[in-house]
Amino acid sequence: MTQAEPTVAKVMEKAVMAVDLNVNARDCAKAMTKRGVSCAVITQEGSAVGIVTERDLVSKVLAETIDPKNVLVRDIMSTPLITIAPSAPLTGAAELMAQYRIRRLVVVGQSGGLVGIVTAGDIARSLAEKHGYREATFNAMARYAEGGFEGGPYQ
């Protein structure tokens, strides 16, 4: 008997950081830092409409020497938002990420509501676990190290 392929729901993060599209980039960045996350899903009246990543903040605000207090996330968010269903297989998520050259997919339920986020790291962790953490490549992508640094070497 073959083992069923894991679904997005099995590996996704359910506690997604969401901010309204009228929040400024500085407040968004501060909230991301406080939560220890690399992105925020941007919402309008409760519906997900875009995503702001650390890369967006660096390339669209800092590199352009724009005051982050004076730019709204609606002006720097990445759109269109690429989404996936929680019941989708992980290979489907990986294929979408490869197709669009992205590292995160917003997970939406049948009604279109935000239910989670799945990242390339989540997929790598699933693969590392599947291979018993014996594959250095998967472990590196998953940022797994037995007895390694808790927060990494950089402070």
Stockholm file with secondary structure:
# STOCKHOLM 1.0

chainA/1-155         MTQAEPTVAKVMEKAVMAVDLNVNARDCAKAMTKRGVSCAVITQEGSAVGIVTERDLVSKVLAETIDPKNVLVRDIMSTPLITIAPSAPLTGAAELMAQYRIRRLVVVGQSGGLVGIVTAGDIARSLAEKHGYREATFNAMARYAEGGFEGGPYQ
#=GR chainA/1-155 SS CCCCCCBHHHHCBSCCCEEETTSBHHHHHHHHHHHTCSEEEEEETTEEEEEEEHHHHIIIIITTTCCGGGSBGGGTCBCSCCEECTTSBHHHHHHHHHHHTCSEEEEECTTSCEEEEEEHHHHHHHHHHHTTTCCHHHHHHHTCCTTCCSSCSCC
#=GC SS_cons         CCCCCCBHHHHCBSCCCEEETTSBHHHHHHHHHHHTCSEEEEEETTEEEEEEEHHHHIIIIITTTCCGGGSBGGGTCBCSCCEECTTSBHHHHHHHHHHHTCSEEEEECTTSCEEEEEEHHHHHHHHHHHTTTCCHHHHHHHTCCTTCCSSCSCC
//
